[in-house]
Amino acid sequence: MPIDLSKALGAETPPMEYECNQNKLILYALGVGVSTDPDDLKFVYENPPGLVALPSFGVVPAFPALMSMFGVEGLELNPVMIVHGEQYLEIHKQLPISGKLFTGSKVLNIYDKGKIALIELESETKDESGELIYRNVFGIIARGEGGFGGDKGPAPGNEPPERKPDKVVEMPTLKQQALLYALSGDINPLHRDPNFAAMAGYDRPILHGLCTFGFACRAVLKEYCGNDPEKFKSVKVRFSRHVFPGETLVTEMWKEDGKVIFQVKTKERGEVAVSNAAAEVLE
Amino acid sequence: MPIDLSKALGAETPPMEYECNQNKLILYALGVGVSTDPDDLKFVYENPPGLVALPSFGVVPAFPALMSMFGVEGLELNPVMIVHGEQYLEIHKQLPISGKLFTGSKVLNIYDKGKIALIELESETKDESGELIYRNVFGIIARGEGGFGGDKGPAPGNEPPERKPDKVVEMPTLKQQALLYALSGDINPLHRDPNFAAMAGYDRPILHGLCTFGFACRAVLKEYCGNDPEKFKSVKVRFSRHVFPGETLVTEMWKEDGKVIFQVKTKERGEVAVSNAAAEVLE
């Protein structure tokens, strides 16, 4: 099998550079649904009082580093069999609007989930002075790569309580949302090319999991952080089902055990697209 | 007055560089309303059969050159008093998807329209080999600068015939359309900042004239060029009234005198936003 634990586990790649600028922050914000709400102007407008990065932007500078991991020895996977399964993001410091960022990454864990393998790739994004800005763990599902007798890994946790959600936010996505989100760096054809999507078994291109993630983080930010990114500390999600661009995302939230448990459903089909999710926020 | 004809007329600026790449073409296409119509995939997707530039993209590489004209001697204008009045674009050659473009510009005409002056700035955009790709004439209105006893200039022409339009295309704009279009280079706060828009006398930020222009050119391209940019040769428009982001643009078209006469109305308010407009196309 293409995964060789003895070689892959702990493998590292050298830091990769990402040049940040205000247009990239604005483009990302539009990619995850920011529109003309006056309270959101700071995410899409560079003039005073000044541009601010959305917390979930933290996955973007790490993306090139993530991609480079698929070349490491012992981890030569078939791209067609790969799906984004989980995401964890910690925000250590507010992002400088412009300047170079450097992201190093390593293979943190490889779990055996039966038919699939869950590969956890950890990345740390630092600024030019070496200060840690973001830590990500990308949970990548490799279909057909499980069953090697390895550790199953921990249960996902963050199950919603029985009661009705404390808060619910609905956000429409655009039909062209994936076309727009792709400009932030994830150019997988699955999200834009109808023929490719058909080959992968979908009626039409599906939305990026991390695009849905961005919408959900905005919902938490609005409801539990007063829309202030400095209060948003970390977030963890599982991507359960796909979303089609143009569907409306319903983010259900509960304040529980000192964190915000949430899930995202598609309004049109009632599918849970994001589950086992929680954000740590400052009150 | 800040316009000194003897100095300004014929003044030139050195060529300014614009670096073209596929993401800029895609971003522009999304900025002028391209969505998931399969026939439009070539404007927003870089994989084979390959990306193609929308004809109206031709105004984008000239934009930095246009901005630089406001520094030439005899043309020190108050930016707050400036409005985009007219636009002419000729396409001489299909754009290379990536590479450097160079645009030189000069003050072509300054007409006295009574209270206002109409300043025509001509620009030529060439590729690295020096071949002409685009020729633009930006018609800039300087409010309060007319009445200097100058030439009135020609009548705008391109009046629609009396009969009903031969073709009508409706295209919705997004509430966030101006935020998105601004990323192609026109960062005038009038189109994004509610406070600035209020100072300029508008209820809310207005759409870029050249954004509406992009939608209208797409309508002509679809109806008279089989959506093939190689058949679109030139276009001339007058910006008559503002459009608010979120409004639906109704482009009415007539085939007349060997060209496509058109105008654009806002569906919601019935205002003619683009008038005296015509495109030259190959059958």
Interface residues (C-beta under 8 A of the other chain):
Chain A: N23 I26 L27 L30 V34 S35 T36 P38 L41 V44 Y45 E46 N47 L174 K175 Q176 L179 L180 L183 I187 P189 R192 D193 P194 R204 P205 P245
Chain B: N23 I26 L27 L30 V34 S35 T36 P38 L41 V44 Y45 E46 N47 L174 K175 Q176 L179 L180 L183 I187 P189 R192 D193 P194 R204 P205 P245
